[in-house]
Amino acid sequence: MTQSTGFTSPPPPRPSGIRKGPEAQFISAGLRGFRDDLLRGAWAYRPLPELPVSDSETTRLPGVRFLVSRALHLVVFGAVVFAFLVGLTAGYYVSLPERAVIGLVAVSPAVLAATRPVAAWWLSLPVGCVASVLMGYGDEIPFNPSSYLVTLLVAAVAAAWQGPRAALWMWLVTAGFSLFVRGLIGFGSSNVVPLLFLLGLVLCAVSIWHFRRTARETVREAHREVSAERSATAAERTRAVRLEERTTIARELHDVVAHHMSVVAIQAEAAPYRVEDPPQELADAFAAIRENAVAALTELRRVLGVVRADDYEAPDAPQPVLADLDRLLDGVREAGVAVEKLVTGRRRELPQGVELSAYRMVQEALSNVLRHAPGASARVELAYVPVGLGLRVVNDAPERPADPSPGAGHGLTGMRERAAVLGGELHAGPDEAGGFEVSAFLPAPLPPPEEAAPADPSPASDAPRPPAPADTPDVAGATGTPDVAGATGTPDVAGATDTTRITTLPRTPDVARTTETPAAEVPTTPLSLVKKEEER
C-alpha cells in the first residue's frame, strides 16, 4: 500500500490553437480587406478632390481656373445627365413624367458618389434593380440602360478611392448579385455578361491608375526623405567641420597665449628683484600675479588636452607669422604657380594671433589655387592700416579644368572661422575675369600713442634734415603716417600726399624690387573691408 504525498503532476500544456494553413490565411486576409474597404466607413465623407491648376495665361481668364480645378465634378455631372437622358428615351410601359421620376431615382447613387462613393456603390445595385422593374425592363433585370451607366460610374469612383483590392471585391459582389437576381427571376435574356466585362475593364484601368499614383507618391516621399536626410547630414557635417576648425584654431592659438602667460609669470617673479628694498605690498602683488599666471597656464594646458585630437602631434617649430610669408611663396612658385606679393602701408608688428591667422588664410587660399586653378597666376596683397590688416588673394582664370581633388573642400569654412574668432570679416567668390578672390580684414588697432617729453631746444634742432636715400622707400608719406591710397583729392587711409609709395616683390623669388608708382598707376586693390573699418 503506497502513501500519497498530496502533490499531483501538472496537466500537459494545451495547444494554443490550430495553426491556419496558407489557404485559410488567404481567405481570412481577403475577408478582412472586404470588411475594411467596403463595410467599415462606407458612409465616410470623401468628396471629389480639386485638381491642381498651373499658372498660365489661359487659366488666368475669369472662371477658367474654377472650371479646370473642378474637372472631375464636371465629368460626374455630365455622366449623371447622360444617364438621366438615356432613361427618358427608354421605357415601354410608363409615361414620360413617370420615366423622369424613375430616372431621378436611378441616377441618385451617381449623385451620392461625389461625396460618399462606397455607400453610393452599395445603393446602386438594389436601386438599379428596382428602377429596371419599374421601367418595364423585366427581361433586362437587374440593370436597365440608365442603371447600367450608373453602376459603371459609381464603381469607378469608389475604386479610385479605395484601391485595387476594393475594386476586385466590387466586381465579385456585382457578379454575385447579378447572377443571384437572374437565377431568382429565371426568364428572359440578360445583359449581365456584357456589364461584368465592361465593369472589369473599367476597374482594371482604375486599378492601374491607382498603382501608378501610389508608386509616384512613394517615390516622391522617398525623395523627400532622402533630401531631408541629406540636408540633416550636410548640416551635421558643416557643424562638425566648424567644430574641427575651431579646435584647430584653439590648438594653434594655445602656443601664443601660453607664451604670453609664461612671460607674465617670469616678469612678475623677477620684478621685485629690480627694485631695491621693495615694499612688502608690492612683492605680495607680484607674487599673486605670478601665481595667477601659473594657474591660468595650467588650466590652459588642460583645455588643450580636451581639444587635442587623437593623432595630434605637438609642433616642433613656432607658429608661423607674416614674416615667414616669403618662404611660403617660394614654395608655391616651386610648385609651378607664378605668385606676386603686394604690400601697402607701413609694416608693423601685429598681434601674434592676427599674424598666424593671416598666414593660414594666405596658405589655404594658395592651396586652393594649386588644386582648383591649374596654370593660373596668383597675387597676394597685404594692406597695413591703423585699424588692422587687410589681405586679398586673387588668381586668374585657370588654363584647363582642374582634376578631382581628394580634399574635404572645407578650406573656406576654416578661413571664415579664423576671421570670426578675431572679429574680422571674409568674403570669397569668383571675380569678373573668371578667377577667384578671397579678401579678408582682421582688426588690429594701433596702441594709443605715448606722450612724448618736450625736447630741449638746441641749434642742432634747427638744422635741416638730410634727404632720404633715393633707393630707400619713404612709406610714411609727408605727414609721417602710412599712406595706402594717398593721391590728392582722393580719400586715403592714413594721410594725404600726392603720390603713393608701395613695396612689391616680383614673381622672381631671388630679386627684391622697390618702386615708386604714381597714384594713378597703382593697381586697384578692392579692400572694401579696410575702407569700411576706416569709415567707422
Buried (B, 14 or more C-beta within 10 A) or exposed (E): EEEEEEEEEEEEEEEEEEEEEEEEEEEEEBEEBBEEBBEEBBEEEBEBEEEEBEEEEEBEEEEBBEEBBBEBBEEBBEBBEBBBEBBEEBBEEBEEEEBBEBBBBBBBBBBBBBBBBBBBBBBBBEBBBBBBBBBBBEEBBBBBBBBBBBBBBBBBBBBBBBBBBBBBBBBEBBBEBBBEBBEEBEEEEBBBEEBBEBBBEBBBEBBEBBEEEEEEEEEEEEEEEEEEEEEEEEEEEEEEBBEBBBBBBBBBBBBBBBBBBEEBBEBBBEBBEEEEEBEEEEBEBBBEBBEBBBEBBEEBEEEBEEBBEEEEEEEEEEBBBBEBBEEBBEBBBEEEBBBBBBBBBBBEEBBBBBBBBBBBBBBBBBBBBBBBBBEBBBBBBBBBBBBBBBBBBBBBEBEEEBEEEEEEEBBBBBBBBBBBBBEBBBBBEEEEEEBBBBBBBBBBEEEEEEEEEEEEEEEEEEEEEEEEEEEEEBBBBEEEBBBBBBBEEEEBBBBBBBBBBBBBBEBEBEEEEEEEEEBEEBEEBEBEBBBEBBEE
